[in-house]
Amino acid sequence: MSAKVNKGKRATKATLSDCEPCDSLSGSLTRYMSNGLGNEEYSEQQLFHALALSVRDQMLNNWRQTRTKDSQYQTKHVAYLSLEFLMGRALGNALLNLQLEDESRAALQQYAIDLEEIESLEHDAGLGNGGLGRLAACFLDSCASMDISVTGYGIRYEYGMFAQKIVDGYQIERPDRWLRDGNPWEVRVPKHNVIVPFFGRTQVYIDKDGRRNTSWVDTQDVVAAAYDMPVPGYRNDRINTLRLWKSEATDDFDLKEFNQGDYTEAVASKNLAEQITMVLYPNDTSENGKELRLRQQYFLSSASLQDLLNNWVMHQGTDFSGFAKAYVMQLNDTHPSIAIPELMRLLVDKYFLGWDQAWSITTSTMAYTNHTLLPEALERWPVRIFEQMLPRILEIIYEINARYLDDVAHHWPGDGKMLAKMSIIEEGEVPHVRMAYLAIVASFSVNGVAGLHTQLLTSGLFKHFYDLWPEKFNNRTNGVTPRRWLAHCNPRLSALLTARLGDGWVKNLHHLQKLKDVAEDVTLLTKWQEVKLANKVDLTHMIAKECGVQFDPTMMFDVQVKRIHEYKRQLLNILHVIHLYHQIQQGNTDDIVPRCVLIGGKAAPGYAMAKLLIKLANNVAHMVNSDPLVSRYLRFAFLPNYNVSAMEKICPATDLSEQISTAGKEASGTGNMKFMMNGALTIGTLDGANIEMLEEVGEENFFLFGLNANEVTSLRGHYDPNRFIAASSDLSHVMELLESGHFNLLEPEIFDPIIHAIKSPSDPWMTAADFESYRLAQVKVAIAYRDRENWTKMSIYNTASSGRFSSDVTIAGYRDDIWRA
Ligand SMILES: *Cc1c(COP(=O)(O)O)cnc(C)c1O
């Protein structure tokens, strides 16, 4: 271990503040702190920077060694391609994985500041929207920790996920300049820069051997500049790489204009190139069809594949016969699926492989993960955009499609409708490229992210593809890393678990099962409660500061944090809060268990209904909290700017986790797993991974309600929300309050769209249908929470049963069944 070696060296070097190289953590911290202007003044931000740089330096040796080892191609190398990596902060996680926490605390002593405060100064790397991006981040941690050779490829957005402010109850978006103080973790590596072409036209030519080739000419080229971030494994010396691409202008930009004397115009045109990686698109589960987004996708895909191929050619030459044994590309949704025709282009146009060999390589290295069934999230790009921006790529897609449609014709002879239905090109007034179809056709593996999700994919959306190629389809239920989501974010529970079980659970979460044997132990129960209470006290401070609402840690903490989307049904939660409010005002308080309800999450800036739900939550919160009688029993807050760092404080402090999506709509969910690991009980529908959580923990430790996916489907077409409203006096009262304008007295009619949505027979989310069942489940929650000892046992059971939802388990599945790494 490097830490031990360093300790030995430090004995002789610790007193030298300017030693070179300075390889102990405290030595380099001193060095970085004295590298300023030599005065005593420093900001806490500088101290964070110095510590992060020192920690990074500790990784450099192992980082280099990991690379050297991986470039010998003894094991398969995985490229994880994703437009999003929602990493959050890196310092705390690095210290945990590298076992440098004690050393850091000691090194910080002379600055009279504690580690937690320094950690809080790091800006979140918010390069993702929500679950999909966070999954990529959890996977990177698991791969490194399981000693799998993986490179994450992504985009170095200048502006990450917007910061959310709440003004008068409305969401306001603020740009997230996460790089404003610099990024101490990244290393710019110009030797890995590549050129990505756009626009231009294609040209056929005959080479000296008489072969017909195609070249893509008159292109507008953009530099992809490589920035590497270290991904340390958990105490195993492996440091993987997250390589993020930044777009830059080439040096010979617009030489023509330059020569005509338009020097300033030419320099200004740099902007066009640099726009590509300027900002993350803030749409979760919906596509906006903007051309710049497609540019980002191609930019990432091309840069990453060129990087892989350059590496191969450097070590193995231009014989690609062993390539497919050495590489696999996992596509995180269809966002990077343009990598498929791009790999074909590079192999055929640049390395002159025949089509069949190139296709064989492509189809044995590409694997696609689907993340959603929502039709609005399925990517389709107008053919016209491709024609202009990526003419060579479009030709290749046409060729792939023509050959593939031959197979379709074979499988369904004489069925012309099938050809149109399954074509990668959707015909119509505006023809489109169907990216999911392209991904399925070219991938050897197509996976869903939870059992139900995969089942719905193969029986619905992708049924015909499943008929054609059943062997491609498989399920890999999502998971979350127990390093960040338990060991790091919940040090109190961590210490308790380790004291009871040893620390093996951090690498093998199934060890938590052993808790079941001691779940009756009175001292464990007491300590478990003490931990939860202390975590709730901590969260209370955050809520007071961020929302101006005083939560009471003796009350139940009932939490729903996730992106705001109609299918996730924050509305159902808000309606239940209104119901409790009404009950309390009516004096029906006997059965009420005091609770603090927290909702948090961002709405896509263009998603009006989601933004209105935020407004409703804030208005209801205002009414609830300003009524002194009500707030004895109920408090309600909307937390602004939900992000990874917020979740690290929230999930350890939650009693009840709300996972209440309309059945069949949430592909998996991962927030649900973070809560479960940290001992929250779940109130939830039979959706996504909730189903598997319920299986693990048992019905007696889970609050199940609502229609299942089949029932939702069968109700569609003759759904009558007004019948459900009439049948429930509680829902009727809630609707009356809402319709009376009680929550918007000075803002007449603003919530009408929400009221209409609830009462619409075509409401896809069927909120009214599930209200009564949800309310009854909440009554059971309240009864269960009264028996604090039994609640605690249920909480222990949830943590104990969460082993299956470690992303280590998920990654073991990818490794063994897909990557064969
Ligand atoms: C885990 C996580 C998510 C995903 O939450 P779901 O409840 O699964 O939608 C989204 N955002 C952040 C910041 C997360 O940490």
Ligand as a Chemical Component Dictionary entry (heavy atoms), coordinates in Angstrom:
data_LIG
# 
_chem_comp.id                   LIG 
_chem_comp.type                 NON-POLYMER 
_chem_comp.pdbx_formal_charge   0 
_chem_comp.three_letter_code    LIG 
# 
loop_
_chem_comp_atom.comp_id 
_chem_comp_atom.atom_id 
_chem_comp_atom.alt_atom_id 
_chem_comp_atom.type_symbol 
_chem_comp_atom.charge 
_chem_comp_atom.model_Cartn_x 
_chem_comp_atom.model_Cartn_y 
_chem_comp_atom.model_Cartn_z 
_chem_comp_atom.pdbx_ordinal 
LIG C1 C1 C 0 -30.115 9.029  -6.664 1  
LIG C2 C2 C 0 -30.352 10.357 -7.252 2  
LIG C3 C3 C 0 -31.337 10.530 -8.219 3  
LIG C4 C4 C 0 -32.254 9.418  -8.679 4  
LIG O1 O1 O 0 -33.383 9.417  -7.835 5  
LIG P1 P1 P 0 -34.722 8.608  -8.219 6  
LIG O2 O2 O 0 -35.539 8.698  -6.971 7  
LIG O3 O3 O 0 -34.304 7.208  -8.503 8  
LIG O4 O4 O 0 -35.329 9.291  -9.358 9  
LIG C5 C5 C 0 -31.534 11.794 -8.750 10 
LIG N1 N1 N 0 -30.788 12.837 -8.355 11 
LIG C6 C6 C 0 -29.844 12.713 -7.412 12 
LIG C7 C7 C 0 -29.062 13.911 -6.991 13 
LIG C8 C8 C 0 -29.579 11.469 -6.829 14 
LIG O5 O5 O 0 -28.626 11.360 -5.902 15 
# 
loop_
_chem_comp_bond.comp_id 
_chem_comp_bond.atom_id_1 
_chem_comp_bond.atom_id_2 
_chem_comp_bond.value_order 
_chem_comp_bond.pdbx_ordinal 
LIG C1 C2 SING 1  
LIG C2 C3 SING 2  
LIG C2 C8 DOUB 3  
LIG C3 C4 SING 4  
LIG C3 C5 DOUB 5  
LIG C4 O1 SING 6  
LIG O1 P1 SING 7  
LIG P1 O2 DOUB 8  
LIG P1 O3 SING 9  
LIG P1 O4 SING 10 
LIG C5 N1 SING 11 
LIG N1 C6 DOUB 12 
LIG C6 C7 SING 13 
LIG C6 C8 SING 14 
LIG C8 O5 SING 15 
# 
